[in-house]
Amino acid sequence: MTRSPVKDLFSAPTASWQPLADRMRPRRLDDFFGQSHILAPGKPLRVALESGALHSMVLWGPPGTGKTTLARLIASLSSAHFIAISAVLAGVKEIRAAIEEAQQAKAQGRPTVLFVDEVHRFNKAQQDGFLPYIEDGTITFIGATTENPSFELNSALLSRAKVFVLKSLTPDELQRILDQALQDQDHGFGKRPIEIIAEARELLVLAADGDARRLLNLLEMAADLAEHADGKEIIGTELAREVAGGGLRRFDKQGEMFYDQISALHKSVRGTDPDAALYWFARMLDGGCDPLYLARRVVRMAVEDIGLADPRALTMTLNAWDTYDRLGSPEGELAIAEAVVYLACAPKSNAVYLALGNVKQEIKNTGSLEVPMHLRNAPTKFMKELGYGKGYRYAHDEPDAYAAGETYLPSEIKDARFYVPTQFGLEQRIAEKLAELRARDRGTKTKPSKQET
């Protein structure tokens, strides 16, 4: 059996060719910054780790939040053999080899932590393959994922593992990591006379966007390009801006963050908050989202949440889509942004959305009801003799082009009401007009609507 890689990591000196982010991996829990909601003194995971109690778990969080490092610390604190595989690279051969290695360790009385990075990349059969070895204690399973486990992992695996949610690091936590890297003489830049000015520090932390690995990579690049003056290596504002430039905010297309952000955009529009709507729109563009996808989504918002309260919303969103098609980026993005702001400020109605749902449910409940005879088409003499179209009243020949009392639904549901207009925007006038017509159907008189006054 090979030696535990985790012991090698924490006992062997780091090499200068190793990336700074790898050299600076915390070797003690006290050096692990962030995730205080699960690792602060007294928290269940901290207590379990300090007591050496091993249990299977899934670590879910954005990149650079410490998932791999935490798994290594867990193995080290538990004096467990550590095996790491990546679901991106590993196949059946690698999985079998890892299990055989764990079985050898078990035979020698030593527990094994099997760490699977990007575990959501494994298919159902591969995930199920770990279950027997989790149950018989051959391995303590630790999976790391940037995707929502409830969507990507099998329920059988989830039932055997506790899910811990890791959060993006705060600016203060990133500042502490930066300071540690600059001061650490064994693994960081403590032996080099590096001086980083305050504004450059802020730029690097901002560009890291909650990701410790990204921060250390940016710092390493800046250190390699630092200006030499008066015996110091200076990282100035312009250098930091160059190094940090072009970095996109976290945005995983078709992943959890993608759907979270489009949900936030849609709900901001629905909630009539143009500032938030514009923010989430810009966040998605900044993260690399296809503007045409956003154009399609704002069309959906127009028909689902604005509806007949302001029919111009649909026209505006379609025009924005067409404008982007013609102009492309970045000019065309402004047209979509205008549509987003317009939708957010427009009166809201989901009345037609609800009405269509109600109609579909009615059809499901009542089946294929027959078309009333007076509404049927009668193109032949025989059909007329059968009564097709008999008694139909041509609305244009009626007073005000309305055949009061006429019915158009199947007789079994002739009084059904599916569309209930709101009191917002144009729908307020629609509601008044429908109320007036229905009163005429009942043979009563009402005051003229606002539309007629």
VENRA-V294587 format. One record per helix or strand of 3 or more residues. SS is the DSSP state (H for helix, E for strand). FROM is the first residue (numbers start at 0). LEN is the number of residues. Records with the same first field share a line. If there is no record, write none. Layout:
# VENRA-V294587
SS = FROM-LEN, FROM-LEN
This chain:
# VENRA-V294587
H = 4-7, 19-4, 28-3, 35-4, 43-7, 66-11, 91-16, 118-3, 123-5, 130-5, 148-4, 154-4, 170-13, 197-11, 211-13, 236-8, 255-15, 273-13, 290-19, 311-16, 330-15, 350-16, 372-3, 380-5, 394-3, 398-3, 410-3, 425-16
E = 56-4, 80-6, 111-6, 139-6, 161-4, 193-3, 226-3, 231-4
